[in-house]
């Protein structure tokens, strides 16, 4: 089970059977460039594998211009 913290309000969610960052983003209806995926302070690319017990933070990318 992967635990995901969404946005800055720290709303936790859990997902099972998620193997990669890309699968997680698809499950959340996000495109690759819509959010940063962070595990233990490290940015993850879409091809990185997730393991059961991982805690991942999703931070939306916002353009203010």
C-alpha positions in Angstrom: 0.0 0.0 0.0 1.3 3.4 -1.0 0.4 6.4 1.3 0.1 9.7 -0.6 -0.1 13.2 0.8 -1.9 15.5 -1.6 -1.2 19.2 -1.9 -0.3 21.4 1.0 -3.2 20.5 3.2 -1.6 17.1 3.9 -4.7 15.1 3.0 -3.6 11.4 3.1 -4.8 8.8 0.7 -3.8 5.2 0.2 -3.5 3.2 -3.0 -2.9 -0.5 -3.6 -1.5 -2.1 -6.7 0.4 1.0 -7.8 3.8 0.1 -9.2 5.1 3.3 -10.8 4.9 7.1 -10.4 3.1 7.2 -13.8 0.4 4.8 -12.6 -0.1 6.9 -9.5 -0.4 10.1 -11.5 -2.9 8.5 -13.9 -4.9 7.3 -10.9 -5.1 10.8 -9.6 -6.0 12.1 -13.1 -2.8 14.2 -13.3 -0.5 14.6 -16.2 3.3 14.2 -15.8 3.9 18.0 -15.8 1.0 18.8 -13.4 2.7 17.8 -10.2 5.9 17.0 -8.4 6.2 13.6 -6.8 8.5 13.5 -3.8 9.6 10.5 -1.7 12.0 11.1 1.2 13.0 14.5 -0.2 13.8 13.1 -3.6 11.9 14.1 -6.8 10.7 11.1 -8.7 10.4 10.8 -12.4 7.4 9.0 -14.0 9.4 5.8 -14.6 10.4 5.3 -11.0 9.0 2.3 -9.1 7.1 2.6 -5.9 7.2 0.0 -3.2 4.7 -1.1 -0.6 5.0 1.1 2.5 6.3 4.1 0.5 5.1 7.6 1.7 4.9 10.0 -1.3 4.0 13.7 -1.4 2.3 15.2 -4.4 2.8 18.9 -4.9 0.9 20.6 -7.7 2.9 22.7 -10.1 1.4 26.2 -10.3 2.4 28.9 -12.8 2.0 32.4 -11.6 3.0 34.8 -14.3 
